[in-house]
Amino acid sequence: MSNTRNNRFLFLILMIGIFTAISFASRTVLLFTDIAQVDLGILPLFKLYAVGLFYDLVASSYYMIPPGDLSCPASQQIVQHENT
């Protein structure tokens, strides 16, 4: 039982980690693409990656919304069909 609890959100955490890693890599590639126009100080780079991480975590939080959200009309039809 405890093994199931530990693995319950493993896929979700993995997807968020992959999404964040891909976003970090693409942000870094875009940074080096326009390196001449970027302020290379420690604070601006930290701010760039911190704001990017915040946006990535907000975007990846949509993975945490359960697919059975009853506000969706398709979900309501599925629930009604299962109850009949």
Buried (B, 14 or more C-beta within 10 A) or exposed (E): EEEEEEEEEEEEEEEBEEBBEEBBEEBEEEBEEEEEEBEEEEEEEEEBBEEBBEEBEEEBEEEEEEEEEEEEEEBEEBEEEEEE
